Amino acid sequence: MADNGGDVVRSISLRVDPVGGPVRDKADSEVVRAVADALGGGTLRGLVVLVHGYNNTFDDAKTAFSAFRDRERELAQLPINRPLADNRIFLEIYWPGDADWGILSFLFYMGSLENARKTADRLAPAFAELAKGAPMPLEIDVVAHSMGCRLSLELIKLLVAVPNVQLTHVVLMAGAVSTFMLEPAPDNQRLRQAYDAMLGGGGGLAKSLYSPADAVLTFAFPIGQTLASGDEGTCPTALGHEYWASPTVPGNLDQYEVQGAGHSDYWGWREGAKARAISMDAHRQIQPFLGFNHAPPREAASRDTFEADAPESRDSTPAREVAEYKSSD
């Protein structure tokens, strides 16, 4: 399948239902085989893995992933038939981080956390299968949002034991991950241990895009983590909420504040001049980090950029932000 100017796009779904529902027992083997075939026996460099967050239905996630590629292509100002990543596959990961509870679906936070762990457990064998047939280490870039960041770190923890995998870049947008879980001690969740092994040991890089204006991570995240079972902390700070200032921050983690960003402003699906300007600020960080293609300078100079967008006035009260988030992460 080709999409967006020739980019190769595949998806692995751990969903049973398009809205809510349980985590599938395993990734569909035929789908995994199709991804392996798309890798072309090693002729493509690897994967750009896209992972959505909490309270996203299947359709919400599909919209977010499409918007991500559209925003990246806009920023790159590519000719219509030129791929954004001609040497990689965009692999979309769908998982049930939502509930079919109508207007109360946003209360599914604790269930979403458990489903993120289950999804990572059931994705790991699929990545092992993809890596097994690769003649060189399978290069993996990850772009994740919100609870998808926790899912990705749980997956990385499992990929430590998988041979022939090289994690090269990880983008964590509005990361719903407690900063204390990425401290080297006590590291009860083994997230920092896995981060250091897969990124630090392999020369990989990570980037955290954060915003103090994110009301979901300001209010809902600490409460949800506190109420969750297990060692999830008491009113912890989310990585995606503010600059993580600690002498133990990994040296290969770059942090960038996306000024004014609400929780749903990163992928690029929200309409309006201000939302577009905010998302493009995030994407300007992502594009060079992941090494996507871009137009030659003289072609780019002939087109308008989004830097001239004048941010519109915005009611940034917590009540409005949380209301916006209920419909989609």
Buried (B, 14 or more C-beta within 10 A) or exposed (E): EEBBBBBBBBBBBBBEEBBBBEBBEEBEEEBBEBBBEBBEEEEBBBBBBBBBBBBBBBEBBBBBBBBBBBBBBBBBBBEEEBBBBBEBBBBBBBBBBBBEEEEEBBBBBBBBBEBBBBBBBBBBBBBBBBBEBBEEBBBBBBBBBBBBBBBBBBBBBBBBEBEBBBBBBBBBBBBBBBBBBBBEEEBEBBBBEBBBBBBBEBEBBBBBBBBBBBBBBBBBBBEBBEEBEEEBBEEBBBBBBBEBEEEEBBEBBBBBBBEBBBBBBBBBBBEEEBBBBBBBBBBBBBBEBBBBBBBEEEEBEEEEEBEEBEBEEBEEEEEEBBEBBBBBB
